Amino acid sequence: MTSKLTALGSTWSDKHYKRFSQAQTTMELHLKAFHNRSQLYCNYLERKAKAGDAYLGL
């Protein structure tokens, strides 16, 4: 995505592009953080499910 944004900047160079670029960077950081948190939560749920299966003898 970053390379495409850079390519877009070569044709679109005004204050709106700068604002768009900053918003894009912020969104990427939020998405990466969300992905990391969701991976951690999935691992947590998997451990809980395994513990539940072990308790039920499955």
CORZISUL-V869469 format. One record per backbone hydrogen bond with DSSP energy under -1.0 kcal/mol. CO is the residue of the C=O (numbers start at 1). NH is the residue of the N-H. E is the energy in kcal/mol with one decimal. If there is no record, write none. Layout:
[[CO | NH | E] [CO | NH | E]]
This chain:
[[1 | 5 | -2.2] [2 | 6 | -2.2] [3 | 7 | -2.2] [4 | 8 | -2.2] [5 | 9 | -1.8] [8 | 11 | -1.2] [8 | 12 | -2.0] [14 | 18 | -1.6] [15 | 19 | -2.0] [16 | 20 | -2.7] [17 | 21 | -3.1] [18 | 22 | -2.2] [19 | 23 | -2.3] [20 | 24 | -2.5] [21 | 25 | -2.3] [22 | 26 | -2.4] [23 | 27 | -2.5] [24 | 28 | -2.4] [25 | 29 | -2.0] [26 | 30 | -2.2] [27 | 31 | -2.7] [28 | 32 | -2.4] [29 | 33 | -2.2] [30 | 34 | -2.5] [31 | 35 | -2.6] [32 | 36 | -2.4] [33 | 37 | -2.5] [34 | 38 | -2.7] [35 | 39 | -2.3] [36 | 40 | -2.1] [37 | 41 | -2.3] [38 | 42 | -2.5] [39 | 43 | -2.2] [40 | 44 | -2.1] [41 | 45 | -2.7] [42 | 46 | -2.4] [43 | 47 | -2.2] [44 | 48 | -2.3] [45 | 49 | -2.6] [46 | 50 | -2.4] [47 | 51 | -2.2] [48 | 52 | -2.3] [49 | 53 | -2.6] [50 | 54 | -2.5] [51 | 55 | -2.2] [52 | 56 | -2.0] [53 | 58 | -2.9]]
